[in-house]
Amino acid sequence: MSTDGNAKGNIQLLSDTLAKAKSEDRAALIAYLPAGFPTVDGGIEAVKAVIAGGADVVEIGLPHSDPVLDGAIIQTADDIALRGGVKIADVLRTVREAHAATGAPVLVMTYWNPIDRYGVERFATELAEAGGAGCILPDLPVQESALWREHADKHGLATVFVVAPSSKDERLATITAAGSGFVYAASLMGVTGTRESVGHEAQELVRRTRAKTELPVCVGLGVSNAVQAKEVAGFADGVIVGSAFVKLLLDAPDLPAGLAAVRALAGELAEGVRRG
């Protein structure tokens, strides 16, 4: 593998894909799947299946032993991937093969520690060479992100930061100024209240974020069906769905059944994000 530093990632493809969805008066459908789950090869097939079903963009999770921001379903999938021996090379292979097969923008969602250990420049170079569009870095503080952003910019990779309802307006301005590609608006499910109030919180977060940036704002909200996708598509530029896909793969009796199920769900969600 060459590491001459000239490899260019696909941030432009990501931006064009989000712009195309907007031009069609719909939200983009962004699917999340962990690498190495249920196996490395099975995970690659799952990415192809969600794109065939109608996902516009895919986030590949880099499995982590302590995924503090992920719920039980994704933690279970991460455990399976880690027990299977998944490595960063497998994550990059997943990006490479999924992008090559589909032409869709593929990002990596990862905690910072694995990149830091692997080597920032090395990871950025290899992600770009694999055809990756960028990284979503939920736990990297903006004020500590300069080194990553320097290499991401050099290699044509998006740096997607996460904002939450608790983020103050001044903080939103700082985060969105440093980010690229899109902004990931996390409206946390669970003890924050009923789904209606969480929907309202997400809508308010999108409104406040949009006041600070021209970047598309995409919402990860625990969306699991077309009705919820339609609701979020009413106020966001993108709808991010992860656990619902992972649960189908976990519950499936075998891989072919799981692939058929995730493809079907992607199709339903793709209808849901069309606002018409």
TISE-896446 format. One record per residue (C-alpha): residue in three letters; x, y, z. Coordinates in steps of 0.05 Angstrom, whole numbers, padded with zeros to 5 digits, always signed. Each point is the difference from the previous one (the first is absolute). Layout:
# TISE-896446
alaXYZ
...
This chain:
# TISE-896446
met+00000+00000+00000
ser+00028+00067-00019
thr+00005+00053+00054
asp+00025+00057-00042
gly-00054+00045+00030
asn-00032+00014-00068
ala-00062-00042+00009
lys-00064+00040-00002
gly-00062-00018+00039
asn-00071+00012-00020
ile-00025+00060+00039
gln-00024+00030-00065
leu-00041-00062-00015
leu-00031+00005+00069
ser-00017+00074-00010
asp-00028-00014-00070
thr-00043-00058+00026
leu-00030+00043+00056
ala-00012+00057-00049
lys-00034-00048-00049
ala-00048-00023+00054
lys-00016+00072+00016
ser-00013+00015-00073
glu-00050-00057+00000
asp-00036+00032+00059
arg+00016-00057+00047
ala+00047-00016+00057
ala+00059-00046-00013
leu-00003-00069+00031
ile+00064-00017+00038
ala+00009-00071+00024
tyr+00048-00023+00055
leu+00029-00070+00003
pro+00060-00025+00040
ala+00059-00030-00037
gly+00012-00074+00013
phe-00072-00015+00017
pro-00025-00053-00005
thr+00067-00015-00035
val+00045+00045-00042
asp-00028-00028-00065
gly-00071+00000+00027
gly+00008+00072+00022
ile+00022+00020-00070
glu-00061-00035-00030
ala-00045+00036+00051
val+00027+00068-00023
lys-00014-00019-00072
ala-00071-00022+00020
val-00019+00065+00035
ile+00026+00041-00059
ala-00038-00045-00049
gly-00062+00012+00043
gly+00007+00076-00004
ala+00051+00027+00049
asp+00038+00059-00028
val+00059+00000+00048
val+00029-00054+00046
glu+00038+00007+00066
ile+00045-00058+00017
gly+00010-00009+00074
leu+00069-00016+00025
pro-00016-00050+00056
his+00023+00022+00068
ser+00002-00037+00067
asp-00031+00059+00037
pro-00048+00035-00048
val-00026+00052+00050
leu-00048+00033-00048
asp-00031-00063-00029
gly-00060-00039+00026
ala-00004-00073+00017
ile-00015-00024-00071
ile+00062+00031-00030
gln+00042-00021+00060
thr-00022-00072-00013
ala+00020+00005-00073
asp+00067+00031+00019
asp+00013-00057+00049
ile-00013-00051-00056
ala+00047+00038-00047
leu+00055+00006+00053
arg-00006-00074+00019
gly+00007-00015-00074
gly+00067+00037+00000
val-00020+00061-00041
lys+00059+00048-00012
ile+00007+00070-00029
ala+00022-00033-00065
asp-00068-00035-00003
val-00036+00067+00011
leu+00040+00031-00058
arg-00014-00061-00043
thr-00074+00007+00015
val+00002+00073-00022
arg+00040-00017-00063
glu-00044-00058-00023
ala-00066+00034+00018
his+00018+00064-00037
ala+00029-00036-00060
ala-00062-00043-00007
thr-00052+00056+00009
gly+00033+00067-00015
ala-00034+00027+00063
pro+00036+00044+00051
val+00025-00041+00059
leu+00024+00030+00066
val+00031-00032+00061
met-00030+00014+00068
thr+00051-00010+00054
tyr+00022+00019+00069
trp+00066+00038-00001
asn+00044-00049+00038
pro+00007-00052-00057
ile+00021+00053-00050
asp+00049+00031+00049
arg+00032-00069+00011
tyr+00000-00018-00074
gly+00031+00067-00020
val-00039+00060-00022
glu+00036+00011-00066
arg+00000-00074-00016
phe-00074-00007+00014
ala-00018+00062-00042
thr+00043-00023-00058
glu-00027-00071+00000
leu-00072+00022+00008
ala+00008+00046-00060
glu+00033-00055-00040
ala-00059-00046+00016
gly-00048+00052-00030
gly-00026+00023+00067
ala-00039+00065+00005
gly+00020+00018+00070
cys-00006-00014+00074
ile-00053+00012+00054
leu+00037+00010+00065
pro-00050+00003+00058
asp+00050+00006+00057
leu+00055+00044-00031
pro-00004+00070+00031
val+00003+00054-00053
gln+00056+00035+00037
glu+00043-00063-00005
ser-00016-00015-00073
ala+00050+00043-00038
leu+00047-00057-00018
trp-00056-00044-00026
arg-00032+00057-00039
glu+00067+00018-00032
his+00008-00071-00028
ala-00074-00007-00017
asp+00002+00065-00040
lys+00063-00022-00036
his-00032-00066-00020
gly-00070+00025-00019
leu-00035-00030+00060
ala-00059+00029+00038
thr+00005+00011+00075
val-00070-00009+00029
phe-00010+00024+00071
val-00059-00017+00045
val-00044+00052+00033
ala-00053-00014+00053
pro-00060+00036+00030
ser+00045+00020+00059
ser+00049+00037-00047
lys-00005+00075+00012
asp-00005+00047-00061
glu+00071+00024+00008
arg+00025-00072+00002
leu-00042-00016-00062
ala+00035+00056-00037
thr+00069-00027+00020
ile-00016-00072-00018
thr-00033+00015-00067
ala+00056+00048-00021
ala+00050-00056+00010
gly-00040-00055-00034
ser-00011-00019-00073
gly-00046-00045-00039
phe-00060+00006+00046
val-00017+00009+00073
tyr-00024-00060+00040
ala-00056+00022+00046
ala-00008-00052+00054
ser-00067+00003+00036
leu+00010-00050+00054
met-00055-00050+00013
gly-00015-00032+00067
val-00010+00040+00063
thr-00008+00066-00037
gly-00075-00010-00005
thr-00054-00026-00048
arg+00013-00006-00073
glu-00041+00062-00016
ser+00042+00043+00045
val+00064-00030-00027
gly-00025+00016-00070
his-00011+00071+00022
glu+00069+00003+00031
ala+00031-00025-00064
gln-00039+00051-00041
glu+00023+00056+00046
leu+00072-00024-00003
val-00002+00000-00076
arg-00029+00070+00000
arg+00055+00026+00046
thr+00055-00036-00038
arg-00024+00026-00067
ala+00004+00071+00028
lys+00076-00011+00007
thr+00019-00037-00064
glu-00014-00013-00073
leu+00018-00074+00009
pro-00057-00051-00007
val-00026-00022+00068
cys-00015-00074+00006
val-00037-00031+00060
gly+00014-00065+00036
leu-00062-00008+00042
gly-00014-00074+00010
val-00041+00001-00064
ser-00022-00071-00016
asn-00058+00005-00048
ala-00028+00039-00059
val-00048+00042+00043
gln+00057+00025+00044
ala+00045+00010-00061
lys-00054+00044-00031
glu-00007+00041+00064
val+00075+00013+00005
ala+00005+00013-00076
gly-00049+00056+00011
phe+00053+00042+00035
ala+00069-00032-00013
asp+00045-00007-00061
gly+00015-00072+00015
val-00030-00057+00042
ile+00051-00047+00032
val-00022-00071+00016
gly+00045-00052+00034
ser-00029-00044+00055
ala-00061-00019-00041
phe+00045-00030-00055
val+00046-00033+00051
lys-00059-00031+00037
leu-00026-00032-00064
leu+00068-00032-00012
leu+00004-00023+00073
asp-00070-00030-00003
ala+00006-00034-00068
pro+00006-00076-00002
asp+00056+00005-00052
leu+00037+00052-00041
pro-00043-00003-00064
ala-00063+00013+00042
gly+00036+00057+00036
leu+00022+00031-00066
ala-00071-00004-00028
ala-00027+00032+00064
val+00048+00059+00000
arg-00011+00012-00074
ala-00075+00001+00011
leu+00005+00048+00059
ala+00046+00046-00040
gly-00054+00001-00054
glu-00054+00019+00050
leu+00043+00054+00032
ala+00019+00027-00069
glu-00075+00010-00013
gly-00007+00032+00068
val+00053+00053-00011
arg-00037+00025-00062
arg-00039+00056+00029
gly-00056+00001-00052
